[in-house]
Amino acid sequence: MAVLSIVRYRVWLEGTTLCVQKAFSVHRSDLAKAATVDVQDNARGVPYLVVRGGGRALVQARMLTAKGRPLPQNQLDALVEAITAGPAGDALEARNALARLRTAR
């Protein structure tokens, strides 16, 4: 007998706070207060926003829509605005990576 499980995965912004819903919990991290913000690809080449600090030790958010497509321009812009609202000095790399995602569409 096979067991099929469907796990909810949802990502949204509340102001500058990134919220990631996984299974039964929501993880939050304030991008404006984060120590580091980066964009990294997993083994399959899927881009993830990786946030350290800002309320949680580590929050990762897939940078694709539910249908597996790149995020729309307005959502990438909102992420950039949230990141630039904070003092994270190394967020420049994340902003540049998000800009590359915008132009790669």
MARVO-880942 format. One record per residue: residue in three letters; x negated, y, z of N, C-alpha, C in turn. Coordinates in steps of 0.1 Angstrom, whole numbers, padded with zeros to 4 digits, always signed. Example, Ala and Ser with C-alpha at 12.3 -4.5 7.8 and 13.67 -1.06 7.14 Angstrom:
ALA-0132-0057+0078-0123-0045+0078-0132-0033+0078/SER-0128-0022+0071-0137-0011+0071-0129+0000+0079/
END
This chain:
MET-0008-0012+0000+0000+0000+0000-0009+0012+0000/ALA-0006+0022-0009-0014+0034-0010-0007+0045-0002/VAL-0015+0053+0005-0009+0064+0012-0013+0077+0005/LEU-0002+0085+0002-0004+0097-0005-0002+0109+0005/SER-0012+0117+0006-0010+0129+0014-0011+0142+0006/ILE-0002+0151+0009-0003+0164+0003-0007+0174+0014/VAL-0017+0181+0012-0022+0190+0022-0020+0204+0016/ARG-0014+0213+0024-0012+0227+0020-0026+0234+0021/TYR-0028+0242+0010-0040+0250+0010-0035+0264+0004/ARG-0037+0274+0012-0032+0287+0008-0042+0298+0013/VAL-0045+0308+0005-0054+0319+0009-0047+0332+0006/TRP-0048+0341+0016-0043+0355+0014-0051+0365+0023/LEU-0049+0377+0020-0055+0388+0027-0044+0395+0035/GLU-0048+0399+0048-0040+0407+0056-0049+0419+0060/GLY-0047+0430+0052-0057+0441+0053-0070+0436+0048/THR-0080+0436+0057-0094+0431+0054-0096+0417+0059/THR-0086+0411+0065-0087+0398+0071-0083+0387+0061/LEU-0093+0378+0058-0091+0367+0049-0084+0356+0058/CYS-0073+0351+0053-0066+0340+0059-0066+0328+0050/VAL-0070+0316+0056-0071+0304+0048-0062+0293+0056/GLN-0052+0289+0050-0043+0278+0056-0047+0265+0050/LYS-0051+0256+0060-0055+0242+0056-0047+0233+0065/ALA-0040+0224+0059-0032+0214+0066-0023+0220+0077/PHE-0027+0220+0090-0019+0224+0101-0024+0237+0108/SER-0034+0244+0102-0039+0255+0109-0043+0266+0099/VAL-0043+0278+0104-0047+0290+0096-0060+0295+0102/HIS-0070+0297+0094-0083+0302+0098-0084+0317+0093/ARG-0088+0326+0102-0089+0340+0098-0103+0345+0100/SER-0107+0354+0091-0120+0361+0093-0119+0375+0087/ASP-0123+0385+0095-0122+0399+0090-0134+0401+0081/LEU-0132+0403+0068-0143+0406+0059-0150+0418+0062/ALA-0144+0428+0068-0150+0441+0071-0159+0440+0083/LYS-0158+0429+0091-0166+0427+0103-0176+0415+0101/ALA-0175+0409+0090-0183+0396+0088-0198+0399+0088/ALA-0206+0390+0093-0220+0391+0093-0225+0388+0079/THR-0220+0378+0072-0224+0376+0058-0212+0372+0050/VAL-0212+0376+0038-0202+0372+0028-0209+0368+0015/ASP-0206+0356+0010-0213+0351-0002-0203+0343-0010/VAL-0207+0342-0023-0199+0333-0032-0208+0322-0036/GLN-0204+0309-0034-0212+0298-0037-0204+0288-0045/ASP-0210+0280-0054-0203+0270-0061-0205+0257-0054/ASN-0194+0248-0054-0196+0235-0048-0202+0226-0059/ALA-0202+0213-0056-0209+0203-0065-0202+0202-0079/ARG-0189+0206-0079-0181+0205-0092-0180+0219-0099/GLY-0188+0229-0093-0188+0242-0100-0177+0251-0096/VAL-0169+0247-0086-0158+0256-0081-0164+0267-0072/PRO-0161+0279-0075-0166+0290-0067-0158+0291-0054/TYR-0165+0293-0043-0160+0295-0029-0165+0308-0023/LEU-0156+0315-0017-0160+0327-0009-0164+0321+0005/VAL-0176+0324+0010-0181+0318+0022-0183+0330+0032/VAL-0176+0330+0043-0177+0341+0052-0182+0336+0066/ARG-0192+0342+0071-0197+0339+0084-0195+0351+0093/GLY-0190+0349+0105-0187+0360+0114-0173+0365+0112/GLY-0170+0377+0117-0157+0383+0115-0146+0376+0122/GLY-0149+0369+0133-0139+0363+0141-0140+0347+0141/ARG-0146+0341+0131-0148+0327+0131-0162+0324+0127/ALA-0167+0313+0131-0181+0309+0127-0183+0308+0112/LEU-0173+0302+0105-0174+0300+0091-0160+0298+0085/VAL-0157+0305+0074-0145+0304+0067-0148+0303+0052/GLN-0143+0293+0045-0145+0291+0031-0132+0292+0024/ALA-0131+0299+0013-0119+0300+0005-0122+0297-0010/ARG-0115+0288-0016-0116+0285-0030-0112+0297-0038/MET-0119+0300-0048-0117+0312-0057-0109+0308-0069/LEU-0099+0299-0068-0091+0295-0079-0076+0296-0075/THR-0068+0298-0085-0053+0297-0082-0049+0283-0079/ALA-0037+0281-0075-0031+0268-0073-0032+0259-0085/LYS-0032+0265-0097-0032+0258-0109-0046+0256-0114/GLY-0056+0260-0106-0070+0258-0110-0076+0268-0119/ARG-0069+0279-0120-0074+0290-0129-0081+0300-0121/PRO-0090+0309-0127-0097+0319-0120-0087+0329-0114/LEU-0090+0335-0103-0082+0345-0096-0079+0357-0106/PRO-0067+0362-0105-0064+0374-0113-0073+0386-0109/GLN-0074+0395-0118-0082+0407-0115-0078+0415-0103/ASN-0065+0417-0100-0061+0424-0088-0065+0417-0075/GLN-0065+0404-0075-0069+0397-0063-0084+0398-0061/LEU-0092+0397-0071-0106+0399-0070-0109+0413-0065/ASP-0102+0423-0071-0104+0437-0066-0101+0439-0052/ALA-0090+0432-0047-0087+0433-0033-0098+0427-0024/LEU-0104+0416-0028-0115+0410-0021-0127+0419-0020/VAL-0130+0425-0031-0141+0435-0032-0139+0446-0022/GLU-0127+0452-0022-0123+0463-0014-0125+0459+0001/ALA-0120+0447+0005-0121+0442+0018-0136+0441+0023/ILE-0144+0436+0014-0158+0433+0017-0165+0447+0019/THR-0162+0456+0009-0169+0469+0010-0165+0478+0021/ALA-0154+0474+0028-0149+0482+0040-0158+0479+0052/GLY-0166+0469+0051-0174+0466+0063-0189+0469+0061/PRO-0196+0467+0073-0210+0471+0073-0220+0460+0069/ALA-0214+0448+0064-0223+0437+0061-0233+0441+0050/GLY-0246+0442+0054-0256+0446+0045-0258+0437+0033/ASP-0256+0424+0035-0259+0414+0024-0246+0412+0016/ALA-0236+0419+0018-0223+0417+0010-0225+0422-0004/LEU-0236+0429-0007-0239+0433-0021-0239+0421-0030/GLU-0245+0410-0026-0246+0398-0034-0232+0392-0036/ALA-0223+0392-0026-0209+0388-0028-0202+0397-0037/ARG-0203+0410-0036-0197+0419-0045-0201+0416-0059/ASN-0214+0414-0061-0219+0411-0075-0214+0398-0080/ALA-0213+0388-0072-0208+0375-0076-0193+0376-0080/LEU-0186+0384-0072-0171+0386-0075-0170+0394-0088/ALA-0179+0403-0091-0179+0410-0103-0182+0401-0115/ARG-0191+0392-0113-0194+0382-0124-0181+0373-0126/LEU-0174+0369-0116-0162+0361-0117-0152+0369-0125/ARG-0151+0382-0123-0141+0391-0130-0145+0391-0145/THR-0158+0393-0148-0162+0394-0162-0162+0381-0169/ALA-0163+0369-0162-0163+0356-0168-0150+0351-0173/ARG-0139+0358-0169-0125+0354-0173-0123+0355-0187/
END
